[in-house]
């Protein structure tokens, strides 16, 4: 039955992974969160990799947007770094974005 649904396009792990990545980035979450959510949803390995790659591609822009939001207002650079880490952004992206902002 699942094979039939996949064949008809009703079950598409890659589309789910890409949509989830896009939604999480827009909501201020990074690739680490995307990867955790895809693992929790038991998305296929190839589809999960595609979702994480998509999240990584938009990571710096999403990190910049989060730091410009009310969630980061009034925080010190160390608190901003911690916020990005808790939200699943890589250390490299966080340092890159914080270096530009400070």
SULJOFEN-V617889 format. One record per residue. RES is the residue in one letter. PHI is phi in radians with two decimals (* if undefined). PSI is psi in radians with two decimals (none if undefined). NEAR is the number of other C-alpha atoms within 12 Angstrom. Layout:
BEGIN
RES_PHI_PSI_NEAR, RES_PHI_PSI_NEAR
END
This chain:
BEGIN
X_*_-0.78_9, X_-1.09_-0.68_12, X_-1.05_-0.69_11, X_-1.12_-0.73_11, X_-1.14_-0.69_12, X_-1.12_-0.78_14, X_-1.07_-0.62_11, X_-1.45_-0.10_11, X_1.54_0.16_14, X_-1.44_-0.41_15, X_-2.11_1.97_19, X_-2.45_1.70_22, X_-1.05_-0.69_27, X_-1.17_-0.73_27, X_-1.10_-0.70_24, X_-1.09_-0.81_29, X_-1.09_-0.76_36, X_-1.19_-0.71_32, X_-1.15_-0.70_24, X_-1.13_-0.75_33, X_-1.04_-0.81_39, X_-1.08_-0.77_30, X_-1.18_-0.75_23, X_-1.13_-0.76_35, X_-1.05_-0.76_36, X_-1.13_-0.43_24, X_-1.64_0.11_24, X_1.53_0.43_36, X_-1.96_2.64_38, X_-1.79_-3.09_44, X_-1.02_-0.55_45, X_-1.09_-0.70_32, X_-1.20_-0.71_31, X_-1.02_-0.83_42, X_-1.07_-0.76_35, X_-1.11_-0.73_24, X_-1.15_-0.71_26, X_-1.16_-0.65_32, X_-1.13_-0.77_22, X_-1.07_-0.63_13, X_-1.43_-0.04_17, X_0.99_0.74_17, X_-1.27_2.54_27, X_-0.96_2.67_21, X_-1.04_-0.81_17, X_-1.13_-0.73_19, X_-1.16_-0.70_28, X_-1.10_-0.73_33, X_-1.06_-0.71_27, X_-1.11_-0.71_28, X_-1.15_-0.75_38, X_-1.16_-0.71_38, X_-1.06_-0.72_23, X_-1.11_-0.71_31, X_-1.15_-0.72_39, X_-1.11_-0.61_31, X_-1.14_-0.57_22, X_-1.82_0.22_29, X_-1.09_-0.86_38, X_-1.14_-0.70_33, X_-1.12_-0.70_25, X_-1.18_-0.66_34, X_-1.14_-0.74_44, X_-1.06_-0.76_31, X_-1.11_-0.71_26, X_-1.10_-0.76_32, X_-1.20_-0.39_33, X_-1.49_-0.15_20, X_-1.46_3.02_18, X_-1.10_-0.46_12, X_-1.06_-0.48_19, X_-1.84_-0.05_24, X_-1.07_2.33_15, X_1.31_0.14_13, X_-1.60_2.63_18, X_-1.29_2.88_15, X_-0.97_-0.68_21, X_-1.15_-0.69_17, X_-1.19_-0.63_18, X_-1.15_-0.72_32, X_-1.07_-0.76_31, X_-1.13_-0.69_21, X_-1.04_-0.83_28, X_-1.08_-0.72_40, X_-1.10_-0.77_25, X_-1.13_-0.51_20, X_-1.49_0.03_32, X_1.60_0.30_35, X_-1.51_2.57_40, X_-1.24_2.73_30, X_-1.07_-0.67_25, X_-1.11_-0.78_18, X_-1.14_-0.72_29, X_-1.09_-0.81_36, X_-1.15_-0.67_23, X_-1.10_-0.82_20, X_-1.24_-0.72_27, X_-1.17_-0.59_29, X_-1.14_-0.60_17, X_-1.28_-0.66_14, X_-1.38_-0.55_17, X_-1.50_none_14
END
